[in-house]
Amino acid sequence: MAEWEIWLVIPVLCAATACTRSVFWLVGHRVNIPPRVQEMLRYAPACALAAIVGPDLVLGTHGEAELTLANPKLLAGVASLLYYLWRRSMLQTIVFGMLVFTLLRISHIFGNVS
């Protein structure tokens, strides 16, 4: 791709992004979303987060499923889930999960050094 093509693509993509994102802002008040669809949209952020985080917890470095006790991400995720079910605090769960993950990673790194 030539340099002038790159510079042409950038404003075109900016305009396309602005148009697609501003449509709902400009005509959103005129569109009626059925209550059933509104109820389903409440779960969209949780589903998107699960779709991003879930595979990262179970996949290893080469893309294979790693469902063993040697997977620190999976162990930290399970510990975080149990902590959340116990405490019901999202911020505390994030801090707890990162602490567990860090401790597991450190123990894994220093446990293999002989």
C-alpha positions, -999 to 999 in steps of 0.1 A, spaced: 0 0 0 14 34 -10 18 62 16 -8 83 0 -33 54 2 -27 52 39 -33 89 44 -65 86 24 -77 56 44 -73 73 78 -99 101 72 -123 77 55 -122 53 85 -126 83 108 -157 94 89 -171 59 88 -166 55 126 -181 89 133 -212 81 111 -219 47 126 -215 59 162 -235 91 158 -265 74 142 -279 63 175 -272 96 191 -290 115 163 -320 92 158 -319 71 190 -349 89 206 -371 80 176 -363 43 178 -384 21 201 -366 -10 214 -390 -37 226 -388 -44 263 -377 -80 257 -347 -67 237 -339 -41 264 -339 -69 290 -315 -90 269 -292 -60 264 -287 -58 301 -265 -89 299 -244 -78 269 -215 -63 290 -212 -95 312 -213 -117 281 -186 -96 264 -164 -97 294 -169 -135 297 -160 -139 260 -128 -120 266 -117 -134 300 -129 -170 297 -106 -182 269 -77 -165 285 -82 -185 317 -82 -219 301 -58 -215 271 -21 -220 275 7 -202 258 4 -221 225 -34 -220 223 -41 -254 237 -65 -260 266 -47 -261 299 -71 -274 325 -45 -284 351 -34 -272 385 -3 -259 368 -23 -231 352 -20 -201 375 -46 -181 355 -73 -207 359 -65 -211 396 -66 -174 402 -99 -172 383 -115 -199 404 -102 -183 436 -116 -149 424 -150 -164 417 -152 -180 451 -141 -148 468 -167 -128 449 -194 -153 459 -183 -149 495 -178 -111 497 -199 -96 467 -174 -68 462 -160 -63 427 -130 -41 436 -120 -65 464 -124 -94 440 -101 -78 414 -74 -71 440 -77 -105 455 -76 -122 421 -45 -103 411 -28 -111 444 -35 -148 440 -23 -147 404 9 -129 413 16 -153 442 10 -183 419 32 -169 392 60 -161 417 58 -195 433 58 -211 398 88 -192 387 109 -197 418 96 -233 422 112 -243 389 146 -228 397 170 -254 411 
